[in-house]
Amino acid sequence: MKNKKPFITLKSLMASVALSVGLQTVMAQNNPIKPEAIYGQGSQSFKLATGSPGELGLLQALGEAFDKKEGARLVWIKAGSGASLNLLKTGQVDMIMVHAPDAVNKAIADGWATNRTLIGSNEFYIVGPKNDPANIKTANSGADAYSKIAKAKANFISRGDKSGTHQKEMEIWKKADVTPEGSWYIVTNDFMTASLKKANAENAYFMTDSSTWVAEKDVAPNLQILYRGDKFLVNTYDALAAPAGSTQNREIAVKFIQFVASDEGQAIIRNYGKSKYKEALYNDAAYAKQYVH
C-alpha cells in the first residue's frame, strides 16, 4: 500500500508561515545587532537603521541636535534600505531612514511600519572611467546609459545587497530591457563607499548617490560623473517608525522623526556638508516633494 501524501490546508499553511515569522522575530530580538555608533548622552535611547546618512555624518548631526532637546541617545544600526526594512519588520529597531519607495508603500500597506515622513533627497550619478568606453555621456536617460554599458560589456559595479541603491539599479535595468550578467557585471554585496572604491579599482561604471560622491570622490580618482539629470534618478528618503507598542523605545523615535521634519531638522539636512565640501550633501523635504511618485 502506497503512503498517502499528507493533506495540507491553506489554514495550516498560513499558521506555519505565521509561526515561522514569529520565530524569526523572537530569534532576532534575542540576538541584537551590534550598533555602529551612538550619538548623544541622554538617559533615553532609540535604535535607528540606515546606511549612507550614517556613513556620511548626517545622522550624527541630527542625533546630537536632538539629544540637546530631548536627552535621548541615537543608536545607529548600519544597514542598507532592504536590511533596514527587515530590521523594522522584525522589531530589532524603533525606526529607519530608507530610500526605497515601493518597499515603503508595501510596508505601510502591510501594517508593520508607521509614521511615514518624507525627510529629504539626493540623486544618483552614474560615474565611470574618464575615457567612457560605453560612451554614456551621450545617453538620453539612465536606462539608455545602462543599455550602452551592457552592449559594450564594460565593467559595472553592483551593490547586489537589496539596498535602496540596488533596488533602483534593478528598476533601471528593467527599463533598459537588460538582464545584467557576465564577467563585466561585478557584485560587491557592500555599502556605497566600499563599492565606489571597488569601481575605481576595476575601472568600472557605478551608480552612486550624489551625497557619497561629494563626500567621498577622493577615493575614486580614476572616475568621474558621466551621466546625471534623469528625474527617475532622484532619490527620496522616508523615515518610518515601528507600530505603536511593538518596540520599547518607539515613542522617542517618533519624536525624532518629528524633529527631523521640523524647521530645525530640515535646516540641518539642507545645509549639511556646505562648510566642509562647499555644497550640501542633501536636499530638504520641500525640494524632495516634487519627485514623490
C-alpha positions as CSV (number, residue, x, y, z in Angstrom):
1,M,0.0,0.0,0.0
2,K,1.4,3.3,-1.0
3,N,2.0,6.0,1.6
4,K,-0.5,8.8,1.3
5,K,0.8,12.3,1.0
6,P,-0.2,14.5,3.9
7,F,-3.1,16.9,3.1
8,I,-2.1,20.5,3.8
9,T,-4.9,23.0,4.2
10,L,-4.5,26.7,3.5
11,K,-5.2,27.4,7.1
12,S,-2.4,25.1,8.3
13,L,0.0,26.6,5.8
14,M,-0.8,30.1,6.9
15,A,-0.4,29.1,10.5
16,S,3.0,27.6,9.6
17,V,4.1,30.8,7.9
18,A,3.0,32.9,10.8
19,L,4.9,30.6,13.2
20,S,8.0,30.9,11.1
21,V,7.8,34.7,11.0
22,G,7.2,34.8,14.7
23,L,10.2,32.6,15.4
24,Q,12.4,34.8,13.2
25,T,11.2,37.8,15.2
26,V,11.9,36.2,18.6
27,M,15.4,35.0,17.4
28,A,16.2,38.5,16.1
29,Q,15.2,40.1,19.3
30,N,17.3,37.7,21.3
31,N,20.3,38.3,19.1
32,P,20.6,42.1,18.9
33,I,22.8,43.6,16.2
34,K,25.9,45.5,17.3
35,P,25.5,49.3,16.9
36,E,27.8,51.1,14.5
37,A,27.7,54.3,16.7
38,I,25.8,56.0,19.5
39,Y,25.1,59.8,19.3
40,G,24.1,61.8,22.4
41,Q,24.4,61.4,26.1
42,G,20.8,61.4,27.2
43,S,19.1,58.8,29.6
44,Q,16.7,57.7,26.9
45,S,17.7,55.9,23.7
46,F,16.3,54.6,20.4
47,K,17.6,52.4,17.6
48,L,17.7,53.7,14.0
49,A,18.8,51.7,11.0
50,T,20.1,53.4,7.9
51,G,23.1,53.4,5.5
52,S,24.6,56.4,3.8
53,P,23.1,59.1,6.1
54,G,25.1,57.4,8.8
55,E,28.2,56.8,6.8
56,L,28.3,60.5,5.7
57,G,27.8,62.0,9.2
58,L,24.3,63.5,8.7
59,L,22.8,61.1,11.3
60,Q,25.4,62.3,13.9
61,A,24.5,65.9,13.2
62,L,20.8,65.2,13.6
63,G,21.2,62.9,16.6
64,E,23.3,65.3,18.6
65,A,20.9,68.2,18.0
66,F,18.0,66.0,19.0
67,D,19.8,64.9,22.2
68,K,20.2,68.5,23.3
69,K,16.4,69.0,23.0
70,E,15.1,65.6,24.3
71,G,18.0,64.0,26.2
72,A,17.9,60.8,24.0
73,R,20.7,58.8,22.5
74,L,20.5,57.7,18.9
75,V,21.8,54.2,18.5
76,W,22.8,53.8,14.8
77,I,22.5,50.3,13.2
78,K,24.3,50.3,9.9
79,A,22.2,48.7,7.2
80,G,21.1,49.4,3.6
81,S,17.4,50.1,2.9
82,G,16.4,46.5,2.3
83,A,18.1,45.3,5.5
84,S,16.8,48.3,7.5
85,L,13.2,47.5,6.4
86,N,13.7,43.9,7.6
87,L,15.1,45.1,11.0
88,L,12.0,47.2,11.5
89,K,9.7,44.4,10.5
90,T,11.3,42.0,13.0
91,G,11.2,44.6,15.8
92,Q,15.0,45.0,16.1
93,V,14.9,48.8,15.6
94,D,12.5,51.5,16.6
95,M,12.8,53.4,13.3
96,I,14.5,53.6,9.9
97,M,15.6,56.0,7.2
98,V,15.3,54.5,3.8
99,H,15.2,55.3,0.1
100,A,13.0,52.5,-1.3
101,P,9.6,54.0,-2.1
102,D,7.9,50.8,-3.4
103,A,9.1,48.7,-0.4
104,V,7.9,51.5,1.9
105,N,4.5,51.5,0.3
106,K,4.2,47.8,0.9
107,A,5.4,48.1,4.5
108,I,2.8,50.7,5.2
109,A,0.1,48.6,3.5
110,D,1.1,45.5,5.4
111,G,0.9,47.4,8.7
112,W,4.3,46.9,10.2
113,A,5.6,50.4,9.5
114,T,4.0,53.7,10.6
115,N,4.6,57.5,10.7
116,R,5.9,57.7,7.1
117,T,7.6,61.1,6.8
118,L,9.4,62.5,3.7
119,I,12.7,63.9,5.1
120,G,14.8,64.8,2.1
121,S,16.6,63.6,-1.1
122,N,19.7,63.4,-3.2
123,E,20.1,61.9,-6.6
124,F,22.0,59.1,-8.4
125,Y,25.0,59.8,-10.6
126,I,26.4,57.2,-13.0
127,V,30.2,57.5,-12.6
128,G,32.8,55.7,-14.6
129,P,36.2,55.7,-16.3
130,K,37.2,59.0,-17.7
131,N,37.6,57.5,-21.2
132,D,34.0,56.4,-21.0
133,P,34.3,53.2,-23.0
134,A,30.5,52.7,-23.3
135,N,30.0,56.4,-24.4
136,I,27.3,57.0,-21.8
137,K,27.9,60.8,-21.9
138,T,25.6,60.7,-25.0
139,A,22.8,58.8,-23.2
140,N,19.4,60.4,-23.0
141,S,18.3,58.6,-19.8
142,G,19.5,56.4,-17.1
143,A,18.1,53.4,-18.9
144,D,19.9,54.4,-22.1
145,A,23.2,54.7,-20.2
146,Y,22.7,51.2,-18.8
147,S,21.8,49.8,-22.2
148,K,25.1,51.3,-23.6
149,I,27.1,49.7,-20.7
150,A,25.6,46.3,-21.3
151,K,26.1,46.5,-25.1
152,A,29.8,47.4,-24.6
153,K,30.1,44.8,-21.8
154,A,32.0,47.5,-19.9
155,N,32.7,46.7,-16.2
156,F,29.8,47.7,-14.0
157,I,29.7,47.5,-10.2
158,S,26.5,46.5,-8.5
159,R,26.0,46.5,-4.7
160,G,23.8,43.5,-5.1
161,D,22.6,43.8,-1.5
162,K,18.8,44.7,-1.9
163,S,19.6,48.2,-0.6
164,G,17.7,51.2,-2.0
165,T,20.5,51.7,-4.5
166,H,20.4,48.1,-5.6
167,Q,16.6,48.2,-6.0
168,K,16.8,51.4,-8.1
169,E,19.6,49.8,-10.2
170,M,17.4,46.8,-10.9
171,E,14.5,49.1,-11.9
172,I,16.8,50.8,-14.4
173,W,18.0,47.5,-15.9
174,K,14.3,46.5,-16.3
175,K,13.5,49.9,-18.1
176,A,16.5,49.2,-20.3
177,D,15.2,45.6,-21.0
178,V,18.5,44.2,-20.0
179,T,19.3,41.2,-17.7
180,P,22.7,42.1,-16.3
181,E,25.0,39.0,-16.3
182,G,28.5,38.0,-17.3
183,S,32.0,38.8,-16.1
184,W,31.5,42.5,-16.7
185,Y,28.8,42.7,-14.1
186,I,30.6,42.7,-10.7
187,V,28.6,42.4,-7.4
188,T,30.1,43.7,-4.2
189,N,27.4,43.0,-1.5
190,D,28.8,46.0,0.2
191,F,28.0,49.6,1.1
192,M,28.3,52.7,-1.0
193,T,31.8,53.9,-0.3
194,A,33.3,50.4,-0.4
195,S,31.6,49.8,-3.8
196,L,32.8,53.2,-5.1
197,K,36.4,52.1,-4.2
198,K,35.8,48.8,-6.0
199,A,34.6,50.7,-9.1
200,N,37.8,52.7,-9.0
201,A,39.9,49.6,-8.7
202,E,38.1,47.8,-11.5
203,N,37.9,50.8,-13.9
204,A,34.2,50.3,-13.8
205,Y,30.9,52.2,-14.0
206,F,28.9,52.6,-10.8
207,M,25.7,54.3,-9.8
208,T,26.5,56.3,-6.6
209,D,24.3,58.7,-4.7
210,S,25.3,62.3,-5.1
211,S,25.9,62.7,-1.3
212,T,28.5,59.9,-1.3
213,W,30.2,61.3,-4.4
214,V,30.5,64.8,-3.0
215,A,31.9,63.5,0.3
216,E,34.0,60.5,-0.9
217,K,35.0,61.2,-4.6
218,D,38.7,61.4,-3.5
219,V,38.6,57.6,-3.0
220,A,37.9,57.2,-6.7
221,P,40.4,59.4,-8.6
222,N,40.1,57.3,-11.8
223,L,36.3,58.0,-12.1
224,Q,34.1,61.0,-13.0
225,I,30.4,61.8,-13.3
226,L,29.4,60.6,-16.8
227,Y,25.6,60.8,-16.6
228,R,23.1,62.6,-14.4
229,G,19.9,64.6,-14.7
230,D,17.2,61.9,-15.3
231,K,14.3,62.6,-12.9
232,F,14.0,58.9,-12.4
233,L,17.4,59.0,-10.6
234,V,16.2,61.4,-7.9
235,N,16.4,59.6,-4.6
236,T,13.8,60.4,-1.9
237,Y,14.3,59.4,1.7
238,D,11.5,58.4,4.1
239,A,11.6,58.0,7.9
240,L,9.4,55.2,9.3
241,A,8.7,54.0,12.8
242,A,7.6,50.7,14.3
243,P,3.9,50.3,15.1
244,A,2.7,51.6,18.4
245,G,3.6,49.2,21.3
246,S,5.8,47.0,19.2
247,T,9.2,48.2,20.4
248,Q,10.3,49.6,23.8
249,N,11.5,53.0,22.6
250,R,9.2,53.6,19.7
251,E,7.7,56.8,21.1
252,I,11.0,58.7,21.4
253,A,11.8,57.5,17.9
254,V,8.6,59.1,16.7
255,K,9.7,62.3,18.4
256,F,12.9,62.1,16.5
257,I,11.1,61.8,13.2
258,Q,9.1,64.9,14.1
259,F,12.3,66.7,14.9
260,V,13.8,65.8,11.6
261,A,10.7,67.1,9.8
262,S,10.7,70.3,11.8
263,D,12.3,73.6,10.6
264,E,15.4,72.9,12.8
265,G,15.8,69.4,11.4
266,Q,15.2,70.4,7.8
267,A,17.8,73.2,8.1
268,I,20.4,70.7,9.3
269,I,19.6,68.5,6.3
270,R,19.7,71.2,3.6
271,N,22.9,72.8,5.0
272,Y,24.8,69.6,5.9
273,G,28.2,69.5,4.2
274,K,28.3,73.1,3.0
275,S,31.1,74.2,5.4
276,K,33.3,71.2,4.5
277,Y,32.5,70.5,0.8
278,K,31.2,73.9,-0.4
279,E,27.9,72.3,-1.3
280,A,25.1,70.5,0.6
281,L,25.0,66.7,0.5
282,Y,21.2,66.5,0.7
283,N,18.1,68.4,-0.4
284,D,15.3,69.0,2.1
285,A,11.8,67.5,2.1
286,A,10.3,70.6,0.4
287,Y,12.6,70.0,-2.6
288,A,12.1,66.2,-2.5
289,K,8.3,66.5,-2.5
290,Q,8.2,67.3,-6.2
291,Y,9.8,63.9,-7.0
292,V,7.5,61.7,-5.0
293,H,5.6,59.4,-7.3
